[in-house]
């Protein structure tokens, strides 16, 4: 077993013996020799009159412009409005602390030191977490949990849209050059994709619509969802005698759905609370779908400039969008829906506790 090595340099107790000997008028050099303290160190201890070492490192308060009060002010500025620029904060500091002028680099360095980083700004409506909306959100969650406990078949449905300008926002180019993507001058009409998903089945059904979706079309799709669920093998094996619960939001196309849809005794339409996309798993499924669509269109950009066998460029492009949607929809698998539903379950618990939600997915 290796012997424990002696710490580098004399200990505080050893240097203290030298200092005490000096103060008592004894031979402090002899004491230093017997305690293993060098003459240089012993002389420094005697001259200083103490054995405590001065602190090293850290800000030198006599020279540092950015005092703790200024750091607190910087933090307050950012918390007030996350979109303030460094120039704006420089002016705020000059106004709040007369005689203090900081460089932009200094402000940036201290913000990074306080773990503030640049992020994309998300808009959050002021009513998102109002008491009224949190009450409605909690009511939805309680109804959803009740249906889960009763073993009902829960389906989430919504719609998304895209056009020929659906592309990745990041690309690669040589240094000093722009990453550009040449596209037709007009976006053209949107292609609407209606989807219904469930944890038991994955993608239940879908429908593609050119242009906007009317309320009558939406009601017809709800009936299509009901028929797809009740005719499935999963329903016959595990959900006989249960209810089909279709979760939907309050989009304009979903207005009057309760009045327009064909009534069924075992059909329940459950409305999401306002500003509650974080409680709907299909929103994250759409993000995955859009990523696959962008990948599909990226490899076929040249087809946007060809009419192919169709009568017009418009028809050719709409057919390409429909092909992109059909090729990408299989990415919405059962495992994906289950994973997103489990993620939303965390927000379900927050809604029950009446907590604020981060708007958006």
C-alpha positions in Angstrom: 0.0 0.0 0.0 1.4 3.4 -1.1 2.2 5.8 1.7 0.1 8.9 1.6 2.2 11.8 0.2 2.7 15.0 2.2 0.7 17.9 0.9 2.7 20.3 -1.3 4.1 23.2 0.8 3.9 23.9 4.5 0.6 23.7 6.3 -1.1 26.6 8.0 -0.1 25.1 11.5 3.5 24.9 10.5 3.6 28.5 9.3 1.8 29.6 12.5 4.6 28.1 14.7 7.1 30.3 12.8 5.0 33.4 13.3 4.5 32.6 17.0 8.2 32.1 17.5 8.9 35.5 15.8 6.4 37.3 18.0 7.9 35.6 21.2 11.4 36.7 20.2 12.6 33.2 19.6 14.7 31.9 16.7 12.0 31.7 14.1 14.5 30.5 11.4 15.3 27.5 13.5 11.6 26.8 14.0 11.1 27.1 10.3 13.9 24.6 9.6 12.5 22.0 12.0 9.0 22.4 10.5 10.1 22.1 6.9 9.3 25.7 6.0 11.6 27.4 3.6 13.4 30.6 4.6 11.6 32.5 1.8 8.2 31.4 3.0 9.1 32.0 6.7 10.3 35.5 5.9 7.1 36.3 4.0 5.0 35.0 6.9 7.0 37.2 9.4 6.8 40.3 7.2 3.0 39.9 6.5 2.2 39.1 10.1 -0.4 36.5 9.2 -0.7 33.0 7.6 -3.9 33.4 5.7 -3.7 33.4 1.9 -5.5 36.0 -0.1 -8.4 34.7 -2.2 -7.5 34.1 -5.8 -9.7 34.5 -8.9 -13.2 35.9 -9.3 -14.2 39.5 -10.1 -12.1 42.3 -8.7 -14.8 44.5 -7.4 -12.7 47.6 -7.5 -12.3 47.2 -11.3 -15.4 45.4 -12.5 -18.1 47.6 -14.1 -20.7 44.9 -13.9 -21.7 44.8 -10.3 -24.2 42.4 -8.8 -26.9 45.1 -9.1 -26.2 45.5 -12.8 -26.5 41.7 -13.3 -29.8 41.7 -11.5 -30.9 44.5 -13.8 -29.9 42.6 -16.9 -31.9 39.6 -15.7 -34.9 41.8 -15.0 -34.7 43.3 -18.5 -34.7 39.9 -20.2 -37.5 38.6 -17.9 -39.6 41.7 -18.8 -39.2 41.2 -22.5 -37.2 38.4 -24.1 -36.9 40.3 -27.4 -34.8 43.2 -26.1 -31.6 43.6 -28.0 -28.1 44.1 -26.5 -28.2 47.7 -27.7 -31.5 48.3 -25.9 -30.1 46.8 -22.7 -27.0 48.9 -23.0 -29.2 52.0 -23.0 -31.3 50.7 -20.1 -28.1 50.2 -18.0 -26.9 53.7 -18.9 -30.2 55.2 -17.7 -30.5 53.1 -14.6 -26.8 53.4 -13.5 -25.5 56.9 -14.5 -21.9 56.9 -15.4 -21.8 53.2 -16.4 -21.3 52.4 -20.0 -21.0 48.7 -21.0 -20.0 47.3 -24.4 -22.3 44.9 -26.2 -19.8 42.1 -25.8 -19.7 42.6 -22.0 -23.5 42.4 -21.8 -23.6 39.3 -24.0 -20.9 37.6 -22.0 -22.7 38.2 -18.7 -26.0 37.0 -20.1 -24.3 33.8 -21.3 -22.8 33.4 -17.9 -26.3 33.6 -16.4 -27.4 30.8 -18.8 -29.4 33.1 -21.1 -29.2 31.9 -24.8 -30.8 33.0 -28.1 -34.0 31.1 -29.0 -36.8 31.5 -31.5 -39.6 33.7 -30.0 -43.0 32.0 -29.6 -46.1 34.0 -29.4 -48.4 33.2 -26.4 -51.8 34.8 -26.4 -52.6 36.7 -23.2 -55.7 34.6 -22.6 -53.9 31.3 -22.9 -53.6 30.8 -19.2 -56.5 32.9 -18.0 -58.5 31.4 -15.1 -61.5 30.9 -17.4 -59.5 28.9 -19.9 -57.8 26.9 -17.2 -61.2 25.9 -15.8 -62.3 24.8 -19.3 -59.0 22.9 -19.8 -59.5 21.1 -16.5 -63.1 20.2 -17.3 -61.9 18.6 -20.6 -59.2 16.7 -18.8 -61.6 15.4 -16.2 -64.0 14.2 -18.9 -61.1 12.6 -20.8 -59.9 10.7 -17.8 -63.4 9.5 -17.0 -63.7 8.0 -20.5 -60.2 6.4 -20.1 -61.3 4.8 -16.9 -64.4 3.4 -18.5 -62.3 1.9 -21.2 -63.8 3.8 -24.2 -62.2 4.0 -27.6 -60.6 7.5 -27.8 -59.8 9.1 -31.2 -58.0 12.4 -31.7 -58.6 14.2 -35.0 -57.6 17.5 -36.6 -56.4 18.8 -39.9 -53.3 20.4 -41.2 -52.4 22.0 -44.6 -49.4 22.6 -46.7 -48.5 23.9 -50.2 -45.5 23.8 -52.6 -43.6 26.2 -50.3 -43.4 23.4 -47.7 -39.7 23.0 -47.3 -36.9 22.8 -44.8 -35.8 26.2 -43.4 -32.2 25.2 -43.0 -29.8 24.3 -45.8 -26.1 24.2 -46.7 -24.0 26.5 -48.9 -20.4 27.6 -49.2 -19.2 30.1 -46.7 -20.2 33.6 -47.8 -23.0 32.4 -50.0 -26.7 32.0 -49.4 -28.5 28.7 -49.3 -31.3 29.3 -51.8 -34.1 27.1 -53.1 -35.7 28.1 -56.4 -39.5 27.6 -56.3 -42.5 28.8 -58.5 -43.5 32.5 -57.8 -46.8 31.5 -56.2 -47.5 29.1 -53.4 -50.7 28.0 -55.0 -53.7 26.5 -53.1 -53.3 24.6 -49.9 -53.8 20.8 -49.6 -55.8 20.0 -46.5 -55.0 16.7 -44.7 -57.6 15.5 -42.2 -56.4 12.7 -39.9 -57.7 10.7 -37.0 -55.4 8.8 -34.7 -55.7 6.5 -31.7 -53.3 4.7 -29.4 -55.1 1.4 -30.2 -54.7 1.6 -34.0 -52.4 4.4 -35.0 -53.7 6.1 -38.1 -57.5 5.4 -38.1 -58.4 7.2 -41.3 -57.5 10.2 -43.3 -58.9 12.4 -46.1 -57.3 14.9 -48.5 -59.1 18.1 -49.5 -58.1 20.8 -51.9 -58.8 24.2 -50.6 -60.7 25.0 -47.3 -62.8 22.4 -45.4 -66.5 23.2 -45.0 -68.5 22.3 -42.0 -70.5 19.7 -44.0 -67.3 18.0 -45.1 -66.0 18.0 -41.6 -69.2 16.3 -40.3 -68.9 13.7 -43.0 -65.3 13.0 -41.9 -66.5 12.5 -38.3 -69.0 9.9 -39.6 -66.1 8.3 -41.5 -64.1 8.1 -38.3 -66.9 6.4 -36.5 -67.4 3.8 -39.2 -63.7 3.1 -39.4 -63.5 2.5 -35.7 -66.6 0.3 -35.3 -65.7 -1.8 -38.3 -62.1 -2.5 -37.1 -60.9 -5.8 -35.6 -59.6 -3.9 -32.5 -63.1 -2.7 -31.8 -64.7 -6.1 -32.2 -62.1 -7.7 -30.0 -61.8 -5.2 -27.1 -64.4 -2.4 -27.2 -67.8 -4.0 -27.7 -70.4 -2.1 -25.6 -68.0 0.8 -25.1 -68.2 4.3 -26.6 -66.3 6.0 -29.4 -65.0 9.3 -28.0 -63.8 11.7 -30.7 -61.6 14.6 -29.4 -61.7 17.7 -31.5 -60.8 21.4 -31.1 -62.8 24.5 -31.8 -61.4 25.3 -35.3 -63.9 27.1 -37.6 -64.4 24.0 -39.7 -65.5 22.2 -36.5 -68.3 24.6 -35.8 -71.8 23.0 -35.5 -70.2 19.5 -35.6 -72.5 18.3 -32.8 -75.6 19.4 -34.8 -74.4 18.2 -38.3 -73.0 14.8 -37.5 -75.2 11.7 -37.7 -76.2 10.7 -34.2 -75.1 7.4 -32.7 -75.8 6.2 -29.1 -72.2 5.2 -28.6 -70.6 8.3 -30.1 -69.3 11.1 -27.9 -67.8 14.3 -29.2 -65.4 15.8 -26.7 -64.2 19.4 -27.2 -60.7 20.4 -26.2 -60.4 23.5 -24.0 -59.2 26.8 -25.5 -55.5 27.0 -26.3 -54.9 23.3 -25.6 -52.9 21.8 -28.5 -50.5 20.5 -25.8 -53.3 18.0 -24.8 -53.8 16.7 -28.3 -51.3 14.0 -29.5 -52.2 14.5 -33.1 -50.4 17.9 -33.1 -47.0 16.3 -32.6 -47.9 13.6 -35.1 -48.5 16.4 -37.7 -44.9 17.6 -37.0 -43.5 14.2 -37.9 -45.8 14.1 -41.0 -44.6 17.5 -42.2 -40.9 16.4 -41.8 -41.6 13.4 -44.1 -43.5 15.6 -46.6 -40.5 18.1 -46.7 -38.2 15.2 -47.4 -40.4 13.9 -50.2 -40.7 17.3 -51.9 -37.0 18.1 -51.5 -36.1 15.2 -53.8 -38.8 16.2 -56.4 -38.4 20.0 -56.7 -37.8 19.7 -60.4 -41.4 18.3 -60.9 -42.8 21.7 -59.7 -41.7 23.1 -63.1 -43.2 20.4 -65.2 -46.8 19.9 -66.2 -46.1 16.2 -66.9 -49.1 14.4 -68.3 -51.6 16.9 -66.8 -53.3 19.8 -68.5 -51.8 22.5 -66.3 -48.9 23.3 -63.9 -51.5 23.8 -61.1 -53.0 20.3 -61.5 -49.5 18.7 -61.7 -48.4 20.5 -58.5 -51.6 19.5 -56.6 -51.1 15.9 -57.7 -47.5 16.1 -56.4 -48.8 17.4 -53.0 -51.3 14.6 -52.8 -48.7 12.0 -53.6 -46.4 13.5 -50.9 -49.2 13.2 -48.4 -50.1 9.6 -49.2 -46.5 8.5 -49.2 -45.8 10.2 -45.9 -49.0 9.3 -43.9 -47.7 5.8 -43.0 -45.2 7.5 -40.7 -48.0 8.0 -38.3 -47.6 4.6 -36.6 -49.2 3.2 -33.5 -46.0 3.5 -31.6 -45.7 7.2 -32.6 -49.3 7.9 -31.4 -48.7 6.0 -28.1 -45.5 8.0 -27.5 -47.2 11.4 -28.2 -50.1 10.4 -26.0 -47.8 9.6 -23.1 -46.1 12.9 -23.6 -49.5 14.7 -23.5 -50.3 12.9 -20.3 -47.8 15.1 -18.4 -49.8 18.1 -19.5 -53.0 16.4 -18.4 -51.6 16.3 -14.9 -50.7 19.9 -15.1 -54.2 20.9 -16.2 -55.6 19.0 -13.2 -53.4 21.0 -10.9 -54.6 24.2 -12.6 -51.0 25.1 -13.7 -50.0 27.4 -16.6 -49.3 25.7 -19.9 -46.6 26.5 -22.5 -48.6 27.4 -25.6 -47.7 25.4 -28.7 -46.0 22.0 -29.2 
